[in-house]
Amino acid sequence: MEILGKQTLFAEGVRGSCSEDLMARFNLREGKDPQTYGLGIKEVWRIPAEKCRPGYIQHTFGWPLPTDVYGGSFLYHMEPDLVLVGFAVGLDYANPYLSPYQEFQQWKHHPLVRAHLEGGECIQYGARCINEGGFQSVPKLTFPGGALLGCSAGFLNVPKIKGTHTAMKSGMVAADAIYQALTSETPMNVVRPAKKPEGADEKAGLEVVGYQKDMENSWVWEELKSVRNYHPSFKAGLLPGIMYSGLSAFVLRGKEPWTFRNHKKDCEKTKPAAECTPITYPKPDGKLSFDLLTNLARSGTNHEGDQPAHLRIKPGKEHVPTDVSYKIYAGPEGRFCPARVYEYPEGENGKLVINAQNCVHCKCCSIKTPEEYIKWTVPEAGGGGPA
């Protein structure tokens, strides 16, 4: 079945498979920094009602992460008896032995976190990637017949870890620009296709460049530009990053005349295992911290056994898992995946096993695997349960 439209707006969220294909096809990232990402892992706890403090918010930065890794946590109380906790780790980390999931489990044992969870029960689990590249990584927004919106375009305010407001605004701006283009007898700020299929509507395939211009003149552009140097400043380490971001936010107000740039994808920042120290994490106690498969059962993920695989090794990269990922980087996908999708059960002499049925659709594998060798696509019928 084909569903045709004069304009198609892509708002798939971070790392959407269709959006990524469009960026490659129309070269929308030309002149832009590579997008960088964070992996957020979340649990929902039910606690005794008398301990719940609706509206309470707690954010932390750093611990237990090493000082050269960007990341932090959130903790929210919500009526009537829930606590939402999560931990986000920048995927530009270098050590392939690091496990975002294990860092999260260790974080919950800090006294200032443990006090909120003791006596409660973990009832839900999930994970999702977020954009962290900021203003420098926003691609060209329009192409013939469509546009990118929200997190498909990377409209996330990094220090606030917030993108709902910018996504909503991008939808409003796109709607106004496209409505004008499709209803006006002489539409402004459009590029007409050089060639149209025979019999196509006269307004099919328009590139509504007015959307790009209107976004650049909106408060979204100003907001993202003002925090553009926040994440990149942490390349120098935790303390220098905190000092610079504070200076930028409260003194310079984001008006510094320079912009910190990034020229590498997250997967290219992983160091060979031989240059790094293995990390030994504490064993879960089954009360505050849990083994991964126990938590996975709380995610609601579910895939029919006969559905087409939604995780595939890209053509031409079939050798990468064994010859590159395992031999050079010690199989980091076995540690960064928050659902234990990827395993090397036979060690260096074996092949990669993909347990696609475990997937919670965080999309981390399409970002952090060496050479980005995994292609993630939407599972059959949009299934897979909540993430």
N, C-alpha and C positions, 0 to 999 in steps of 0.2 A: 504494500500500500504506500502511495506517495501522498503527502499532504503539502500542498504548495501555498506559499504566502508571498505577498509583495515584499514584506520585511519580516525577518526572523530575529528575535532578540534573545541572546544567550545569557542566562542568569543561572548557571549550573553550580555556582559556588566555587570554592578553591579547586584548582587543578581539574576542571571539568574536561572530559575526554573530547567532546566536540569542540569546545573552546580552544583546547591545545592544538587540535588538528587545524582549526581555522587560523590560528596565529602562525602556524608553520606554512600553511598554503598561501596566505596573503602577506607573509613576511611582516607581521604586525609588530614584532619585537625589534625591528631594525633600529639601531641607535639607542636602544634601551638596555639597562642592566638586566642580567638574568634574574628572574624571580627567585627569591629565597623563601624558605618555609619554616614553620614550627610544627611539631606534633603535640597536640593536646590530648591528654588522657583524663577521663573523668569517671567519678563514682557518685552515686546518690545513696545517702545513708538515711535510715529512719532511726531517730533517737527518742528517748523518753520525752514526752511533751513538755515536762517541767524544765528541761534543759534547753529547749528551743528558744532562740532569740530572733524572731523574724526581723529582717532588715540588717542583721549583723553582717559585716563584710571584713574579710581579712585577706590581704595580698602579701606575698613574700617574694623575695628575689634571691637567686643563688642557691644556697644550701638545699640539698646535699650535693649539688652539682659542683664539679671542679670550677675554679675561677676563670678558666678559659672557655667555658660553655655558657651560652646565653639561655636563660630560662627562669621560670618562677612559677608561683602557684596562686590559686584563688580558693577561697572558702566562703560560702554564703549560707546563711540560715533562711529557711523559707517555711511559711505556714503549711500545715499545722505542726509538723514534727520532722521536717527534713533538713538535712545538711548536704549541700552540693560542694564537692571538693574536686579539684583538678590540678594538673601539673603540665606545663608546656615547656618543651625543650626545642631550642633552635636546631634545625637539621644541618646547620653548617659546622657542627662539631667535628673534631678531627679523629678522635680515638675510636676505632671500629669496635672496641670491646664495651663501649658505653651502651647501656640499656635504658631508654627513657622509662619503660614500665617499671624496672627495678628502682630507678631513682624516685619515682612516684611512691612506690611502696615504702621505701626508706623514709621519705619525707613525712609520712603519716605518723611516724614514731616520735617526732619532735614533740616535746611537752606542750607547746602552744597549739599544736594540731591535735594531738592525742586527746587532750582534755575535752574537745568538742565531739569526739567520736566514741569514747568509752561508754559502754552500756548500750550502744546502738547496733544496728545491723545493716550491712551493705546490701542494697536491693537492686542496683542497676550499675551497668558498666558500659563504657563506650570510648571511642577515640576518633579524632578528626584532625586533619592538617589545617593550618591557617597560613595566609600570606604574611610574610614579614619583610618583603623587599621594599615596600613603601613607594614613595613618589617616583623614585628613579626607575622602578620596575613596571610602571603602568604602561601597557602597550598602546599602540594606535587603536582607537576604539571602534572604528567603522571599517566596513568592507562592502563590496557590492551586495546589496540585498539584506544587510543585517548589521548588528552591532553587539558589543560586549557590555554587560552590566554587572554591577555589584562585585562580588569576589571573583567572578570570572575575569574581571579586569584588574583585580588586586586593590580595590578601594578599602583597605583596612588601615585604621589609625593604630600604628604599632604600639606606642606606649599605653594607649587605652585598651588595647586588645579588643577593639570595637569597630564593627563595620556595618551593622544593621542600618544605622542612620544614613551612611553614605550610599549604601545599596539602594535604599528607598528613594533617596534624592536622584540617583542615576536613573532609576525607573521613571520618575516624574519628568526629568529633563528629556529622556529619550522619547517618551510618549508625546510630549509637546512638539519636539522637532520632527518626529515622524508623521504625526497627524498633519502638521503644516505641509510637509512634503507631499503627502498623499491626497490632500483635499484641495490644495491650491492649484489654480489653472497654470500659474507660472511659479512653481516652487523655487525658493531661494536656498542657497547653501547645499546643493546636491551635485553629485557627479553622475552623469548618465553613462550607462554601460556602452562600451565601444561597439558591442555586437549583442543583439538580443535574438533569442529563438523565434522562429517564425510563428506568428500568431500570439505572441506574448503581449500582455497588457503594456501600455506605453510607460507606465510607472513601475513596472517590474524591474528589479535589479538596480534600483537607484542606490547610490551610496550617500547617505544622509550625513554629510560632513558637518552640518550644523550642530549635530549632537556633540561632536568633539569640541567645537568652538564654545557651545553653551556650557559644557562641563568645565572647560578651562576658565570660564568667567564666573563659575559658581563658587560658593563657599567650600565645596568639597576640595577643589584644587588648592585653595588657600590653606585649608586645614592640613591636607597631606603634605604640602610643601613645607609647612612650618615645623613638622616633626621628621623631616626626611633624613636627618643625620643621627637620629636616636639609636636605631639598631646598629648601623655601621660603626658607631663610636665604640662599641663593645669589642671590636676586633683587638683593641689594645688590652683587653682584660676587664674584669668585673669592676674594680675600683676606678680606673680611668674612664670607663664607660658611664658609671654612675655620676662621676664628677662632670664630665662633658655634657651629658644629657640634662643635668640640673642647670648647668650654665646656659645651655641652649633654651631650655624651657622658661626659666625665670629671669634671665638677664638679657640674652640676645633675642628672645622671643621668636626663635626660628628664622630670624632675618640675616643670619650670617651669610656673607657673600660667597661662601664656598659650599660645595656638595661632596660628601664622601661617596666614592663609587665602589661598585663590586663588579668583578669581571669573571667570576667563576660560579658555576652551578654548585649546589650543595653536595652533589655526589663527587665533585672534583676536589672537595676540601677534605675528604677522608684520607688519612695517612695510611701507608702500609702497616700491617700488624707488627712487622719486625721493628718499627720505630716507636711502638706504643707499649704501655704496660697493661697487662690484663687486669680486669677489675673483678674482685670477689665481693658479691653482695650478700647481706645477711639473709638467712632463710626466713620465709614468712612464718608468722606465728598462728595464722588461721583466725585471728581475732581482729587485728587492725590491718595486717598485710596478708596477701593471698597469693598462691601460685597462679600463674596466668590462666590456665585452663579452668580453674574454679571461677575466676572472674568472667571468663569468656561465656560461661553458661548463663551469666546474668545479663548478657548483652542483647539477647533475643535474636541473634543472627541465625538465619535459616535459609539454606539453599537446597532446592530439589536436586537429587543426585544425578538426574539425567539432563540438566540444563547445560547449554553451551558454556564453556569456560570463559569467565570474564577476566581472568588474569593470564596473560600470554607473554612468552619470551618474544621479543621483537625479532623479525626476520634478520638474519645475518649476525645475531648476537647469541646464538645457541651455545657457543663456547664460553661465554663470559662467566656464567655461574661457577663452573668447575675450574677453569683455567685462570680466571682473574679474581672473582669475588672470594672464592675459598682459598686459593693458593696465595694470593697477595694480601687480602684484607680479612682473612679468617672468617668469612661468611657473616658479614655484619647484619644481613637481612634476618638472620636467626635471632638477633638481639633487638633490632629496632622495631620489628613488626609487633604490634600490641595484640596480635591474635594467633601467634605461632602458625602462620601460614607457611613459612619457609623453613625447611629442615635439610640437613645433610646427614641422614641417619648412618651412613657408612663412612663418615669422615672424608678425608681428602681423596680417597679412592672411589668414593661414591658420587652419585649424581644428586642434583637438587630435587627435592620433593616439594610440590606446591599443594598445600591443603586448602584449596580455594573455598571449601565449605566453611572454613573458620572465619573468613574475611569479614571485617566490620566496616570496610570501605573508607578507611582513613586516607587512602591514596599515597601513603608514605613510601610504599615500594616503588612507585613510579618516579619518585623524587630522589631517594637516597641509595638505591641499588647502584653499584658501579656501572658507569656508562648508561645509567637509566635503562637497564635492559628489560624492565617489565613494562608492558602496556596494560593499563587498567581501563576497563570499560564498564558501563552500567550493566549489572546483571540482568538476566531475563526477567521481564515484567517489572523491572525496578525492585526486585525482591532483595532479600538479604537481611531484613530486620533493621532496627534503629542503629545509628552509629553515635 
